[in-house]
Amino acid sequence: MPDSDPASDAAPSALPDRGSPEEAVFVGLGELPSGRYPDRPFMGQLVHAAVAAVRDAGLTVPDIDTILLIPCLHSFADQADLIFSRLVEELGLHGRAKSSFMLHSGGSTSDNTIRSAAGLIASGHARNILIVQSEKWGSAPVGEMIDMLTANGIPREWEKLSGLTFNAVGALITCRYMAASGSTAADMASVCVALREWSRLNPNAMYRDRTLTVDQVLNSKMVTDPLHALECPMLADGAVAFVMTSAENARRAGRDAWVRIAGSGGCVSHYSIGQEADLAVLGWAKAGVDAYEQAGWGPSDADLAEVYDSYAAVLTSGLEGLGLAPKHEAARMFASGEFSPGGRLPVNTNGGLLSAGGLLSAGHTGVGGGSALLAEGVRQLLGRAGPERQVADATRAVCGGTGGTYMDSQVLLLEGVTR
């Protein structure tokens, strides 16, 4: 990395101490395919993903004592059911669970929920935590979803009055990034193409059966200049769940492998997009420096990255801010294949949120988009991504999420641990 890169000074490559026996680790994972599944009920998705994660952890449902919920955005009624602990009853944990509650920070919710879970485990309040998310964006009424995405997170007093929408926010970020970096429209489209290549290796992805070219992206309908239709995320149904416990519990249970949190960092940079100092940068650099310092390793030590990608420029700025690409070069690196299957650094190996209508190709499951990327990071470090997609000898992953109008940049550095 160049000397000017803010994350390049972060540290020695030596593996840090494993930490205390009470440190929180990932031991189970469950995920449903994303796409449009109108006959797959919201609560059914939650239960299915939750039970799959519990079984993957080698536990039974009664072993879970705490549930942390990542919100949905498609329905106020379904959201209310989550808040008031319906899932506890659906899983047969009523009278058994200590806590069931929700956290919410948009696309960075998974990062903040994981930090909360780690604190509950370290404090002794929780032993086995189930973290679960379900979304029905793909099957919800389109008009209602458009209204929701037009309003929420955009200041009503100022920017909403000007007609600003989320696609317009994405376009502003893209314009600024292209101007700052000198990236071309073809460079930006190549991000979608690379992610589509990854999605074709992912059986859970929304667009796993369709190829994509730069010309197809650039010839698709212009939505908000310079964004074409195939550069905007497609809404999807989906669900994902994690089980976390302490490292000591994992050892006592005889597990051979788990995933720990090596470092964590964050930066809340704005609420109103008009208050962001530089749309081509956002808060990634500050978040990354803090995380790398805590982990004791730097970006050159990462084996893969799973960084939020609702628009190509959100991803390219994230990779640059986190030191995974030189400043202003990430889009051209996508164009040259450095982040594609077989490239220098695997990026968003599940297909991401975006690619040609599918955030980018796996499918945008709302707040769960960040959860799906985090799940992929955990899956890769556990060596469970399958023969075509698995990154060889992966032990370290950089995961990043952002919410609202990219108001924050949240980073988790994960490490796979094998006994």
Summary of the structure (lengths in Angstrom):
residues: 419
radius of gyration: 19.8
end to end distance: 32.3
largest distance: 59.2
contacts: 1675
relative contact order: 0.20
helix: 37%
strand: 19%
